[in-house]
Amino acid sequence: MGGDRESFPDQLVDEPALAWRGGTLAARDDAWAPAARWRQAAAAIAAALAAGPFAVVSALVLNSRTALGFGSLVLVVVIGPLIEELVKGASAIHLVERRPHLVASGWVLILIGLFSGLVFAALENVWYLVVLIDEPSRELVRWRWVFGPLVHGTGSVLVGIGASRAWRAAEADRAWPEFATIRPWVVAAAVVHGTANAASLAVSALGVIE
């Protein structure tokens, strides 16, 4: 009876839909295969530094903050902070979504966020205090070098926490990370950033810092 059993149909093995599914699962498994420690370290350093240069572009986009129109207020308080937080967190998010095997642990993503924010703040301050503003006051220099890193660092840490949570959730099931897990943290970072920008505008309007 066993010799009369038909062999498994070849067309089922070669079914394109099954082949695609198998390729998808294989790609997912490869994405979670741990990389060498030196590659993980190099990826973390590169990710932490990558967001900084975009500070110059962001500063140019937000250069209209000196205008008093409603549109510029929306840009500075709502749109600008959301864009900046996405830009600063882009490296960490990319690692989570595309290269999870290069992440050693969830804490690495939070540290990447922190350093990305600090680098961003430093370059933004150089742009404003050296390029845009002639002879800035001591109060302005002190304000920007204290609150700039604080605001940008805090926002980027929040995005890093979101990325870390997405990575941990996906790592447990060896699944593809989902941006939906990160999105609320990006919004929270933008709210903190936007509130700080609004406070900065108010302080400037009151003449506390010139």
N, C-alpha and C positions, 0 to 999 in steps of 0.2 A: 504493500500500500504506500509505503514511503517513497518507492521508486516512481510511483505514478504522479506524485505531487508536482504541479507546475512550478517552474522557476519564477522568481519575482520579476514582473514585467520591467524591461529596461526603460520603457517610456516614462515610468513613474520616477525612476531615478534621475532621468534627464529632464524632468519637467522644469521649464524655466522659472516658474514661480517658486518652486522648492529650492532651486539653485540660488535664486536671488536671496531667499530667506536664509539659506545656509551661509551665503557670503556675508549677509548683514550680521548674523550671529558671530561669525568668525571675526569680523572687523571689530565688533563690540568686545569680544574676548581679548583680541590683540591690544585694544585700547587700554585694558586694565592690567595687562602684563607688566609688572614692575620694571621700571628702567633702572639702569645703573645709577648709583648714588651721585656720581659726578655729573651725570646728565640732569638729574633732578635739581642739583644745586645750581648748575648753569642756567637751567630754565627759570628757576626762582629769581636769580639775580637779573637776568635779562628782562623778565616780566616786571620786576620792581622798578627798573630804570626806563623801560620803554614808554611809560605814560608821560614822563617828564617833558620831553620835547614838545608834546602837543600843547603844553601850557602856553607857548608863544602863539600858536594858532588860536587857542581859546581866548587869549587876551585880546587879540586883534578883533575877534568876533564881538567881544563884549566891550570894545572900545567906546561904544556909544553910550556908556553908562552916565556920562556927564550931561547928556541931554535930559530934559525934564518932561518929555512926553510920556503918555500912558504906555505906549508901546515899548519904550526903553525900560520902564519900570517892570513890565511883564517879562522882558528879556532878562533883566538882572535878577529878579526875584524868583521867577518860575522856570523859564525855558533854559536860561544860561546854566543855573545849577544842575538841572537834570542832564544837560549835555555834558557838562564837565565831569559829573560823577560817573556817567557811562564811559567817558573817555579814560578817566583815571582807572576805572575798574575793568577796562576792556581786556587787559593782559591776563588778569586772574580769571575772568570769565572765559577767555579763550582756552586757557589751560584746562578748566573744568569741562567745558563742552567738547573740546577737540583733542586734548592731550592729557587725559586724566592720569595716565601712567607716569607722567612727569611730575606729579604732585606726591610728595613724600607723606604728608599728613594735612589735615584740615587747618592746623595752625599756620602752616606755611602760607596759605592763601590770605590769612589775616595779616601776616607780616608783610606780604607782597602789597596788600592794600595800604598798610601804614606807610611803607617807604615810597610807594607811588605817590601818595598824597603829599609827603614831605618834599619830594623832588619837584613835584608840580608847583607847590607853594614857593619853593626857592626860586625857580625859574620865572614864575609869575612876578615875584617881588623884584627881581633884577630887571624885568621888562618895565615895570611901572616906575620903580625908583631911580633907574639909571637912564632908560630910554625915553619914557613918556614925560616924566616930571623933572623940571629943572630945579635943582637945589631944594629937594623936599625937606620939610621941617623935621626936627628930631621926634616930635610927637607922632608924625605920620610914619616915619621909619620904624619907630618902636611899635606902633599899632600894627603895621603890616607884618613885622617879623614875629610878633607874638600871636596875633589872632589869625594870620594867614595859615601858618603851619597847623595851628590848633583846629581851625575849621576844615581845612582840606584833609588833614590827617584823620579827624573824626569821621568825616564823610566816607573816606576811602576804607577805613576800618569797618564801617557798617556794610559797605559793599563786599568787603572781604569776608565778613561773617556770613552774608548770604551765599557767597560762592562756596564757603566752607561747608555750610549746611547742605547745599545741593550736592557737593562732592561726597560727603559722608552718606547721604541718603542713597545715592546711586552706587557708591562703593559697596554698600552692604548687600545689594542685590545684583551687582555686576551689570547694572543697567546704564542707559545713556542718561546723563544728568539733564535736568530740565531747568530752563531759564525761569519758569514760573516760580520756582523756589527762591530765586535771587531777586525777582522783580520788587517785592515789598521792601527789601532792604535798600534797593536803589532809590525808591521813592522816599524812604526815611532819610537817606543821606541827602537827597535833594531838598527836603524840607528843612533839615538842619542848616544846609548851605544857604538856602534862600532866606531863612530867618536871619542868619548872620549878615547877609548882604543888605537886607532891609535895615538892620540895626546900624550898619556902616553908613548907609545913605542918611539915616536920621542923625547920626552923630556929625556927619559932614555938613548937613543942612543947618544944624544948630550952631555950627562954628566951633565945636569942641575941639576938632582936629582939622587943621588946614594944611 
